[in-house]
Amino acid sequence: MRHWTITNTLTVLNLAHEILLGPSPLSSGERELIASYVSYLNECEFCHYSHSAAASEHFGDKGKTVQCVIDNIDSSNLSEKMKQLLRIASKVQKSGRQGYCSKKCVKSKNLIFVLK
């Protein structure tokens, strides 16, 4: 069995930072929204609430966009591009990656709190 190390955690944190904040055709809010939705599908409350808070801050809408996505992507006011990206993210999540977030976050949560 492979052990999860601080190096693994820092690698994941650096990757997440690059994906969420690095150069992209998507805004930071859009990327946080995708992360929030996938975390919701993974049933990882810590990540879902963290990404939801960030997305809500970017959108400045007190969580309305995130809640619309959770309730029904099709009836949300999102662009068709964002709806398609969220659908793709959902398919990838359902294709066998479910549970990855919640299994790894348990170990990384403590580090995140220590780093703060």
N, C-alpha and C positions, 0 to 999 in steps of 0.2 A: 504494500500500500504506500502510495506517495504521500509525503507529509506536506502540509501547507506551511510555507515559511513567510517571514517578513518580506523577503525578496519577491515572492509571488504576489503578495498583497500590494507592494509598491509598484510592481509591474502593471497590475490591474488598475491601480489608481492613476498611473501615468497614461495608460491607454484610455481610460474613461475621460481624463482631462483633455486629451487630444481630440477624442471623438466629440465631446460636448462643447469644447471651447476653441478648438483649432479652426483653421480655414475651412470653409464649407459653403456650398450654395444654399444650405439651409440656415435659418437663423438659430441662435442659441435657444430661443423659446421653442422652436419646432423640434429641435433635437431633444430638448428636455421633455417635451410632450411625448415623443416616441419612447424615450426611456421610461417615463412614467407609465405609459400604457403597457409596455412589455413587463415592467415590474409588477403591475397589477395582475397581468395574466400569469406571472410566475408566483403569485400570492406571497410576494415579499413586501410586507408592510413598510419596513424601514426604507427600502429603495423607492417604493411607490410614493410614500409621503415626501421623501427628500426631493425626488424629481418633480413631483406635483407642485411642491412649494416653489421650486426654481422656475418651472414653467409659468406658474401663476404670476410670479414676480415679473418675468419677461413680458407676459401678455398684459399685465396690469388689470386683470379682470376678476380677481378674488376667487380663482379656481373654476370659473364657469366653463372655460374651454376644456379643461381636463375632465370635468364632470360630464360634459356633452359627449366626449369621446368614450368614456366609460359607459354611459347610458345607451348611445347609439351613434356610431360613427356616421352612418348615412344621413341622419337628420341634423348633423352639426353644421355650423357655418364655415367649416374649413374648406380650403380650396380642394378641388378634385385631386390635385397632386398629393396633398397631405393625406387625404382619405386613402389613396392608393398605397402610399408609403406605410400607413398604419396597418392596412390589410396585409401587405407583404410582411411586415414585422410580426403580425399575428401568425401568419403561416409558418414563418421561420421558427417562432417560439413553439408552435404546436408540432413541429417536425422532429421533436426529440430533445429539444434544449430545455424543456420545462424542468424547473427545479434547480437548475444550475445556480441561479442567483441566490435563492434562499439557502442553499447548502454552503455557499462560499461567503455570503454576507455575515453569517454567524461569526465566522472567524475574523472578518475584516472590520466589523462594527467596533470591536474593542480597540483596534488600532486607530480607527478614525477618531474615536473619542480621545485617545491618548495624544494624537497629533494636534488636536485643537487647542 
